[in-house]
Amino acid sequence: MIRLVIVDDEPMVLTHLRTVLESAGDITVVAQAQDGAEAVEAAAVHEPDVMLMDLRMPGVDGLTAIARIARLPSPPSMVALTTFDADTYVLRALQAGASGFLLKATPAEDLISLVRAAAGGHTVLSPEAMRRLVSASTGEQQKADRARQRVEGLTEREEDMLRCLGEGLSNAAIAARLHLSEATVKSYVSRMLGKLGCANRTQAGLLAHEAGLVK
């Protein structure tokens, strides 16, 4: 059973999301919150697998809450909820520790599958969306130069792994492409994240785009 916390300042959105997601049968909403402070408390108390986090809320906003929750000993997968009208703000949420984002208008069946993907540790973000976010960021050329410097120390195999993360591939898909076992892929990815100083796969995927590894 996937333990989920939903955070949004609009009661109707909370009710809609809860109804849709709990209809899946393998997802249970263990808590709801209407601002970032409540979200941080819910994450610490309920230890969910996944949190859906609205970014724009009064008081403590979603961006601040994501950064605070990311510092917990065992943080959940956090997915930003957005209308996609503020690309740079969403990018900041990903850099703060979110593992992806969902549009609030996502169809019910897609929403369920994406929450399951987030619970499995996968990036909930398409390659095209990732490219849009990177291109919308400020100081793009400086970011690209710094990103290339960060990946210079990778081995050829690690660079292949990073490129796959930039394409949003799961461990199984990476294993199939590179003809490796999933266990080997998991080990490579873990070691590579530490080498790059990335907190999660999403940050590594963004780095791959910034460094020009994904065309």
C-alpha positions in Angstrom: 0.0 0.0 0.0 1.4 3.4 -1.0 1.1 5.9 1.8 0.4 9.4 0.4 0.1 12.9 1.8 -1.6 15.6 -0.3 -0.8 19.3 0.2 -3.0 22.0 -1.3 -4.6 25.2 0.0 -7.9 24.5 -1.9 -10.2 22.0 -0.1 -11.9 21.1 -3.4 -8.5 20.1 -4.9 -7.7 18.0 -1.8 -11.1 16.2 -2.0 -10.8 15.6 -5.8 -7.2 14.2 -5.5 -8.1 12.0 -2.5 -11.1 10.5 -4.3 -9.2 9.8 -7.5 -6.2 8.3 -5.9 -7.8 6.2 -3.2 -10.0 4.6 -5.9 -6.8 2.8 -7.1 -7.0 0.4 -4.2 -3.2 0.4 -3.6 -3.0 4.1 -2.5 -4.1 5.4 0.9 -4.1 9.1 1.8 -2.7 9.1 5.4 -2.9 12.9 5.8 -3.8 16.2 4.1 -2.3 19.6 4.6 -3.2 23.1 3.5 0.1 24.9 3.9 3.8 24.1 4.0 4.2 24.1 7.7 1.4 21.4 8.0 3.1 19.5 5.2 6.5 19.4 7.1 4.7 18.1 10.2 2.7 15.5 8.2 5.9 14.2 6.6 7.6 13.8 10.0 4.6 12.2 11.7 3.2 10.0 9.0 6.4 9.1 7.1 4.6 8.8 3.7 6.0 7.2 0.6 4.9 10.1 -1.6 3.8 13.7 -1.1 1.9 15.7 -3.7 2.9 19.3 -3.0 1.2 22.5 -4.2 3.8 25.2 -4.8 1.8 28.3 -4.2 0.2 28.5 -0.8 -0.1 31.2 1.9 2.3 31.1 4.8 5.0 28.6 4.2 4.9 27.8 0.5 5.5 24.5 -1.2 9.1 25.3 -2.3 10.1 26.0 1.3 8.4 22.9 2.5 10.1 20.7 -0.1 13.5 22.0 1.0 12.7 21.3 4.7 11.3 17.8 4.1 14.3 16.9 1.9 16.4 17.3 5.0 14.5 14.7 7.0 16.4 11.4 7.7 14.1 9.4 5.3 12.3 11.9 3.1 9.4 10.8 0.9 9.3 11.2 -2.9 7.9 14.7 -3.3 6.0 15.7 -6.5 5.2 19.3 -7.1 1.6 20.1 -8.2 1.4 22.9 -10.7 -0.5 24.5 -13.5 2.8 24.8 -15.3 2.6 28.6 -15.6 5.8 29.2 -13.8 8.6 27.0 -15.2 11.4 28.6 -13.2 9.5 28.1 -9.9 9.0 24.5 -10.7 12.7 24.1 -11.6 13.6 25.5 -8.2 11.3 22.9 -6.5 13.1 20.1 -8.4 16.5 21.5 -7.4 15.2 21.7 -3.7 14.5 18.0 -3.7 11.2 17.3 -5.5 11.3 14.2 -7.7 9.0 15.6 -10.4 5.9 17.5 -11.0 2.3 16.9 -12.1 -0.2 19.2 -13.6 -3.4 19.6 -11.5 -5.3 18.8 -14.7 -3.6 15.4 -15.1 -6.2 12.7 -16.1 -7.2 10.3 -13.3 -5.7 7.2 -14.8 -2.4 9.0 -15.5 -2.3 10.5 -12.0 -2.6 7.1 -10.4 0.2 5.6 -12.5 2.5 8.6 -11.9 2.0 8.4 -8.1 2.9 4.7 -8.3 6.0 5.6 -10.3 7.0 8.2 -7.7 6.6 5.6 -5.0 8.9 3.3 -6.9 11.6 6.0 -6.9 11.2 7.0 -10.5 11.2 10.5 -11.9 7.7 11.9 -12.6 8.8 14.2 -15.4 8.9 13.7 -19.1 12.1 14.4 -21.1 10.4 17.2 -23.0 9.2 18.8 -19.8 12.7 18.6 -18.4 14.1 20.3 -21.5 11.6 23.1 -21.1 12.5 23.6 -17.5 16.2 23.7 -18.2 15.8 26.2 -21.1 13.6 28.4 -18.8 16.2 28.7 -16.1 18.3 31.8 -15.8 22.0 32.0 -16.6 21.7 29.0 -18.9 25.2 29.3 -20.4 26.8 29.5 -16.9 24.8 26.5 -15.8 25.9 24.6 -18.8 29.6 25.4 -18.2 29.3 24.3 -14.5 27.4 21.2 -15.4 30.0 20.1 -17.9 32.7 20.6 -15.3 30.8 18.4 -12.8 30.4 15.5 -15.2 34.1 15.6 -16.5 35.1 13.1 -13.8 32.6 10.4 -14.8 33.7 7.2 -16.4 32.2 6.4 -19.8 29.8 3.9 -18.2 28.7 6.5 -15.6 28.1 9.0 -18.4 25.9 6.5 -20.2 23.9 6.1 -17.0 23.6 9.8 -16.5 22.4 10.2 -20.1 19.7 7.6 -19.4 18.5 9.4 -16.3 18.3 12.5 -18.4 15.9 10.6 -20.7 13.8 9.7 -17.7 14.5 5.9 -18.0 13.8 3.5 -15.1 16.4 1.1 -13.8 14.8 -1.7 -15.8 14.9 0.3 -19.0 18.5 1.3 -18.4 19.5 -2.3 -17.8 17.9 -3.3 -21.1 19.6 -0.6 -23.1 23.1 -1.1 -21.6 22.8 -4.9 -21.3 23.3 -5.0 -17.5 21.4 -6.4 -14.5 19.1 -4.1 -12.6 21.2 -4.6 -9.5 24.3 -3.4 -11.4 22.4 -0.4 -12.7 21.2 0.5 -9.2 24.7 0.3 -7.9 26.1 2.5 -10.7 23.3 5.1 -10.2 23.8 5.2 -6.4 27.6 5.7 -6.8 27.2 8.2 -9.6 24.7 10.3 -7.5 27.3 10.5 -4.7 30.0 11.4 -7.1 28.0 14.3 -8.6 26.6 15.5 -5.3 23.0 14.9 -6.6 20.3 14.2 -4.0 18.1 12.1 -6.4 17.6 10.9 -9.9 15.7 14.0 -10.9 18.6 16.3 -10.0 21.0 14.0 -12.0 18.6 14.1 -15.0 18.5 17.9 -14.9 22.3 17.9 -14.8 22.5 15.6 -17.8 20.4 18.2 -19.8 22.4 21.1 -18.5 25.7 19.4 -19.5 24.3 18.7 -23.0 24.4 14.9 -22.7 20.8 14.6 -23.8 20.0 16.1 -27.2 
